[in-house]
Amino acid sequence: MTPSKIIRSKRRTLSISINDNAELIVRAPHKLSIDKIHDFIIEKEKWLNKQKKIVNKRLSGSFLDKDMALYLGSLFPIKTAQCQSNKLTFNGEEFLAGSSEQEIISLSLKKWYKNKFKEVAIPRLTYFADKYNISVNQVRIKDQKTLWGSCSSRNNINLNYLLIMAPMYVIDYVIIHELVHTIHKNHSANFWKTVESMMPNFKEAKSWLKEFGYKLRKL
């Protein structure tokens, strides 16, 4: 199995994983040889094939049902409304679409998700930043293919708007995760201790993303 990407860093250990697109991702120390990487992949081939089958099974289905949409961890029906606009609205119980065409509904839902995530996430980030006296430079709402959030060396935070489909505590976890990266630019023990001090149940949210995160990327 050939890696789709090899990410080199100062890390001491070698790790491999299958991402949400069924691609093999390798994370390796700077000086580790390609031969050793391939030997490790061969050693783990049985496990890798199993993981790839699981992801491919997920990818074979379509998450966006023509009659349902996910919002804050719950599914709501999508109904066609008689109106002149293709704009999609939500009344707290159901989504109302101005068109019955699936492509138009999908585009309208994406736009609605992005606007709603900004409306929900920015105040939460401000709340946690103020509460823990954390300084943030800029916040951007983006559609990221592989990340739920990121924090740059200049403390610019990016958040993936597809998180609007996840429960609120999962959104809080990603926000806190990136805020803590303004303090610890790594995933050291101190990083996770700080995350836990701000969100004692963060492991529950982390597990939710690991188990169901692929669904959010099916839109």
N, C-alpha and C positions, 0 to 999 in steps of 0.2 A: 504494500500500500504506500503510495507516494504522498508526502505531505503537501497540503495546499499552501501552507505558510510555515516558515521557521522563524520564530521570534527570538533573537539573541539578546541577552541582558547580563547583568552582573550576578545573576542567580547562581547557586551552587549545584542545584539539582536539575534533572531532566524531567519534563512532564509532557504528556500527550493527551489530547482530548478531541472529541468530535463535536463540532459546533452545531448551531441550529440549522445550518445549510448542509449538514452531513459532510463537512470538510474536515480533514485531519489537520489539526493545529499542533505544532511542536514548539515548546518553550525550552530553550537550552542555554547553557553557559556560553560565553563568547568563544572560548577555545576548544569546545568539544567538537571532535571530528564528525564529519558526515557519516563515516562508516559506523561509528558507535551509535549514532542516532538511528540509522537503519537497522542495526542489530537489535536495538531496543524496541523498534516498531515490530520487527519480526517476532520477538519474544512476546509481545502483547497483542499479536494479530488476532487471536481468538476473541479477546475482550473487545478489540476495536471493531471487528465485524459485527459483534452483538450490538454494540452501541450504534453503529451505523444503520443497522436494520431498524432499530427503535426510532431513530430520527427520520429515516426514509418513510416509515409507516406514518409518522406524524405529517410529513410533507405531502403524502399522497392524498390527504384529505383537505378539504377547504374549511377554514375556521369561520369565515363570514357566511353564515346562513342567510339566505335571501329574506327570511322572515324574522331574524333575531339579531341583536347587537349587544355586545358586552360593554358595560359601563360601571366602573368602581366595583368590579368583582361580581356583578349580577347581570343576568341576561334580561333584555327587554325586547318586546315585539316591535317590528318595523311595519307600519301600516302606510298605505298610500293615501295621501290627502288630495282632495280636489282643489288645486290652486294653480295660479299662473307661473309661480316660481318653482325652481328645482331645489330651493333651500330646504334643508332638513332641520326639524325642530324636535325638542324633547319636552314633554309636559309632566315628567316625574313618574309616569307609568308606561309610556310608550313613545317610540320615535315616529314622527310623521314625515314622510317623504313626499316631495312634490312630483316624483316620477316613479314609475314601476320598473324602469330599466336598471338592471343590476349594476352596470358600470357607472351610471350617474349616481346611484345610491351609495356606491363605494366611495366615489370621489367626494360626495357631500358629507359622508360620515367621517372621512379623514379630516376634512376641513373643520367639521364640528368638534372632533376629538382634539385637534390642535388648539383651537380657541378655548375650549373648556379646560384643557390641561393647564394652559397658561393662567386661566382664571383661578384654578384650584391650587396649583403648585407654587406659584410665586409667593402668595401670602404665607404658605406653610414654610417655605425656605426663609422668608423674612422673620417669621416667628422664631424658628430654631436658631437662626443667626443672632438675633437680638438676645434671646434667652441665654445663650452660651457665649455671648460676646465674641462672635466669629466675624471676621471681616472678609467680604466677598467683593471681587472687582466687577465682573459682569456675569449675567445669567442669560443663557440662550436656550430656547426650546427648539429641539431638532428632531429629525427622523434619522436615527442612527441604526445601521444594519446589525451591528454586533454588540453595542453597548447600551446599557440603560442610563448611564450617566458618566461623566468624566470631569476631572478638575485639572486645569493646566498649572504650570509652575507659577503663573501670575495670578492664580486663584480665580480664573474664569471658569465658571461651571456650566456644563451642557447637560440638559435633561431630555430624555426621549419621551416625546408626547404620547407614544403608544402605551405608556404606563397608566394613562387615564382609564384603561380597561381593567387595571388591577385594583384590589381592595386598597382603601386609604392607608392602612398601616404599611402596605408594601411601598406606596409612594413616599411615605414618611421615611422609610428605611433607606431608600435610594438617595433622598435628599440629605439625610444625616450622614450617610456613607460619603457623599461627595464633600459635605461641609467638613468632615473630619480630615479629609485629604488636604484641606488648607493648612492643617496642623502637622499631619504625618503624611509625607509623600510616598507612602509604601503601605504594605499590608502586614506590618510588624505586630508583635504582641501588644505593643502600646496603642497601635491603631485600633485594634479590635476591643481593647479595654475601654478606650474612649467612646467607641460606638456603643458598647454595652451600657456605659454610664449614662448615655443620652437616650438609649432605647433598650431596656432590659430584655425585651422579647424579639430582638433583631433576628435571631436564628430562625424564628418562625417565618418571618418575612423572606429571609434569604432562601429558605426551603421552598416557599411558595413560588418564587421566581425560577428556581431550578426545576421544579416539577411542571409548572404551568406557563412559564415565560414564552415557550415556543408558540403558544396559542395567540399571544399578542402580536406576534410577527406574521401571522397568517392573513392579516388584513390586506 
